[in-house]
Structures are given as structure tokens and as C-alpha cells.
Amino acid sequence: MAHILVAGLGGLGSALAQGWLAAGHQVSGIRRRTESPAGVDLYAQDLLSDPVQLPPDQVDLLYIIMTPSSRDENGYRTAYLTAPARLLDALIEQQPLPPVIFVSSTAVYGQQSGMPDELQEPKPEAFNGRILLAAEQEISLRTLSTAVRFSGIYGPGRERLLRQVQAIRQGDQGPSPQWTNRIHSQDCVGLLHQIGEGWLRGEMQWPVVVGTDATPAINVAVLNWIAAQTGLPIGLAEPDIAPGRRIRSRFIEEGNYRLSYPDYRSGYAPLI
């Protein structure tokens, strides 16, 4: 039985914790709120407050799944640089640092065109990408780690595109066409779990993994498909060429993880 510490028990972190519990492992969690899945040893706290509270038992694997309290530069810096640094500083005082799986974002690629993947050099222009890349690098300098760069996450509770279709029906003109990339939340959890299993077996894992499905799509095509499934088409024009990135995951393409939802059609169908 391994001891898993999940720092960040939002939607992904809570589902991940439940998966590890179901597999028979000890799971501790850190979050600001006092609610947690049954069976998780919760250390409710703000990681910016002194002192950092940690479980007494040795941690074998650490997930860092932060959510900024605000979507500005200070919010990102606090969530992705300050809080993880304070957590690692506290943990190293009581044990050698375990492998860390850090949830990042494809925002680190900036707006460069083409098909970025794990081998592509990140070139973030916006503050969110720059801070996430800095966080990846800081953690990798301190311990064995995998940064998982997720593209747009969708699934239960993440129904932005369904609301966008409704807005277009009510008169919104819709977005400008561009390439988009996505991954279902269930596959996010499965991918994070599988990488964690590899670390616990003592196997070196990829330092960077891109988490995205196999089918980038132009946004208006996705909206048209969703609308058509409900029987009320919205008729957005679908160009053959559009700006944007078509992100690839070499990790998934090479068979290291099998997607449960390989494209938006299989993923959105249960939500409609």
C-alpha cells in the first residue's frame, strides 16, 4: 500500500483520490475547504499560511493540482509558484521528496502555430503560460517529476460549449473560427493515475506529458455538431483553414495511455 498525497481536491483531485482509495492505497489531501471524499485524510489549510500541515506518514507520491484564487498574474503566481514551493519546503523537512506529478496546461506553448507536442519548445507569451512553465521547471529541479500539460478540459460540470450553443440560439453571433484542443475530465484522471502507477513501480516516467485527445477540431465545427445532436442546428460557417494550434500527445500516440473519449463526439454525447 502506497501513500498518495493530493494537493488540490477539486474535481480532478477528488476523482483521482477516490481512484487511489478504491485501489487500496492510503490517500491524504490538502485543500482550503473542509470537504473531501470519504476515506481521504484531509489537511484543510491555505498553503500560504504558516505552518504547512502534513500527514505524519511518509508520502510516496505527490500530486499538485492547483487552482488560482483569481485569474490574474498574482493569482497564478501564488497558486503555481508560491504554494507548491512552500509545500515542498515543508515536506523535505520530514522526508526525501517523492516523485511529483504537476498539473500544468498547454498554455505553455503560447500561440505558436503547427502541432506542438512533448518535444516542442514552449514559447509562452501570456503570464499564465510563463508562470506554469516556471513552476514546471522549479519542481523538476527539486525532485523526480512529470508535468502534465492538459488542453481544454470538458466533461460533467464543465459544459461551457453547451452554454455557448444556447447563447448562439439566443442571438449571439458565435466565435471566430480557430483550431481547438480538448480532453475529457475522465481521461485527465485516468492519465494522472497511470503516470502515478509508473512512478510507484519505480519506473522513470516522461518529464513532460501532453494530455489531449487525438482529434483537434475547429471550434465552430464542434458547436455545429453539438447543436445538431439536440435537433436544433445553428448553421455556423465552417472554413477549411483556420488559425490556432493542433496539439499532439506523443505519450498517448505511442500507446502509453488509452483514451476513453478519443474525440469530442464520444465525449459530448453523454452530456447532451
Secondary structure, 3 states (H helix, E strand, C coil): CCEEEEECCCHHHHHHHHHHHHCCCEEEEEECCCCCCCCCEEEECCCCCCCCCCCCCCCCEEEECCCCCCCCHHHHHHHHHHHHHHHHHHHHCCCCCCCEEEEEEHHHHCCCCECCCCCCCCCCCCHHHHHHHHHHHHHHHHCCEEEEEECEEEECCECHHHHHHHHHHCCCCCCCCCEECEEEHHHHHHHHHHHHHHHHCCCCCCCEEEECCCCCEEHHHHHHHHHHHCCCCCCCCCCCCCCCECCCCHHHHCCCCCCCCCCHHHHHHHHC
